[in-house]
Amino acid sequence: MSSLGNKFVLPAKFAGSETTVWEEFIQLAIENKPLNLGQGFPDFAAPQHVTKALADIVTGENVLLQQYTRGYGHPRLVAVLSKLYSKLVSREINPHNEVIVTAGAYEALYNSILGHVTSGDEVILIEPFFDCYEPMVKLAGGTPVYIPLRPTKTSGTILSSDWKLDPEELAGKFNKNTKAIILNTPHNPLGKVFTVEELNTIADLCKKWNVLCISDEVYEWLVFKPYKHVRICTLPGMWERTISIGSGGKTFSVTGWKTGWAYGPAELLRNLFIVHQNSINSCNTPTQEAIAQGLELELGRFGQPGCYLQSLAVELEKKRDFAAKFLREVGMIPVIPEGGYFMIADWSPLAGKVKLEQETDKYMDYRFAKWMTKNIKLQGIPPSAFYCTEHKNLAENYIRYCFIKKDENLQKAEDILKKWIGGYGKL
Ligand SMILES: Cc1ncc(COP(=O)(O)O)c(C=O)c1O
């Protein structure tokens, strides 16, 4: 035994959060070199005006852009964010105290949760949920309360809008200890874009029980026609109880830049400022400046054909349709997303083709995802990672694929699957 003894064991507040699906599947990808439709990022170039802006910033004459900037957000970035969102939510947003820039949307979530949730608080998580919500709530001392979206249709074409919350079940999750609900629209992994009626149901309960809504809207620009992204903070009585979260990485296809933000009323944002100044303190200056320049340009051509905020979804819709088609052709049952860049598909019709007994995981979706990565060389993510232990069984028949990939890579995915199925693949 080491001379350190037990003094440095992991603090109990992290119990149960030791591993993530990402750690496991990134390692699996390194070892097996599959075609990776697992992690959520584009494999094609970001808009040139944004990457060029960053190159110019780091090699340019303004040496101060290589130094610390304002802790709560680089002035040029908070200025354009307040301008953009003031327009989108039809109210004046103060760039100084109603916007904060964070190390990705991830940190905005962390600050919202750590800044508002404390022991004894309950936080409602809608399943499937982006997996970091749960450990963050636990770290804050809160208790997650889970409610699954359930498919309301079992045959024919299934859309992500067919996955719904039961309003009565939802109402039953709220009580005097409820501090917050975390909403994600457009949704990862379902691609569901919550309708205004669904958002009103959530909003009414938030108002009834005086509950904070943390609204994760990182895929706000990735919505397919005819669906519309509705910001819950724009519903009556919701501005004062909503923190809305966005991501520069998702907006401009530069996920590695890890630059995100939150906006909302100063009273709620203040707690996020305090978590931020006592942890991260200030985010890196060059990416903030580049994203600011990028947003200024897009704001200037908002609503016009070249605007990236709107054109990426048009490109992506074709990729969605392509992926849905080949998943269907090989026998899976895709759930057609209305937004975002993920699609889940029911793989159970292919159960006879996979040797799940070769894997040892408890949940079948993990076995399927691993077996496919190792043997067929196509990687997806097991969606039970986005459920609490008691509900993981609800996701066992599904796999999540990311379709924001080059057409040639989506074609490769089709070829891999069809060759495996014994169809008409081109390999
Ligand atoms: C729903 C959701 N929220 C937040 C994030 C994190 O965003 P960022 O990369 O800006 O930290 C992601 C990333 O995949 C996500 O899917």
The ligand as an SDF file (V2000), in Angstrom:
LIG
                    3D

 16 16  0  0  0  0  0  0  0  0999 V2000
  -27.2680   19.3260  -24.8070 C   0  0  0  0  0  0  0  0  0  0  0  0
  -25.8790   19.8280  -24.6710 C   0  0  0  0  0  0  0  0  0  0  0  0
  -25.6060   20.7760  -23.7720 N   0  0  0  0  0  0  0  0  0  0  0  0
  -24.3610   21.2670  -23.6190 C   0  0  0  0  0  0  0  0  0  0  0  0
  -23.3120   20.7980  -24.3730 C   0  0  0  0  0  0  0  0  0  0  0  0
  -21.9310   21.3470  -24.1500 C   0  0  0  0  0  0  0  0  0  0  0  0
  -21.6470   22.3780  -25.0420 O   0  0  0  0  0  0  0  0  0  0  0  0
  -20.1860   23.0570  -25.0820 P   0  0  0  0  0  0  0  0  0  0  0  0
  -19.3470   22.2520  -25.9970 O   0  0  0  0  0  0  0  0  0  0  0  0
  -20.4260   24.4600  -25.5550 O   0  0  0  0  0  0  0  0  0  0  0  0
  -19.6680   23.0300  -23.6690 O   0  0  0  0  0  0  0  0  0  0  0  0
  -23.5520   19.8000  -25.3190 C   0  0  0  0  0  0  0  0  0  0  0  0
  -22.4290   19.2310  -26.1120 C   0  0  0  0  0  0  0  0  0  0  0  0
  -22.5220   18.2150  -26.7390 O   0  0  0  0  0  0  0  0  0  0  0  0
  -24.8670   19.3020  -25.4640 C   0  0  0  0  0  0  0  0  0  0  0  0
  -25.1430   18.3450  -26.3680 O   0  0  0  0  0  0  0  0  0  0  0  0
  1  2  1  0
  2  3  1  0
  2 15  2  0
  3  4  2  0
  4  5  1  0
  5  6  1  0
  5 12  2  0
  6  7  1  0
  7  8  1  0
  8  9  2  0
  8 10  1  0
  8 11  1  0
 12 13  1  0
 12 15  1  0
 13 14  2  0
 15 16  1  0
M  END
$$$$
